[in-house]
Amino acid sequence: MADGSPTVPMTHTERRVYSLLEREGPLSTREIARRLGLSTSMVRVALRRLIAEGVVSHRPDLEDARITVYFVRRKKRRDGH
């Protein structure tokens, strides 16, 4: 899709994680799990698939590099914006 949304079917958990990151990211695995009421292992599974699809990425937290935060990758438009 042109907006960077996933193009393959997602599980319910993957949709919830993706939507949360789209609205409020970047967030850690623990924070995603807390906000969605899921286990961290369920969140990790969903994040692995979203990363493999290229729609979510990760980086060290800017305040605590021991923590990894996840965010929705935005595709750049062809006109550079």
Secondary structure, DSSP 8 states (H G I E B T S, - for coil): -TTS---S---HHHHHHHHHHHHH-SEEHHHHHHHHT--HHHHHHHHHHHHHTTSEEEEE-SS-TTSEEEEE-----TT--
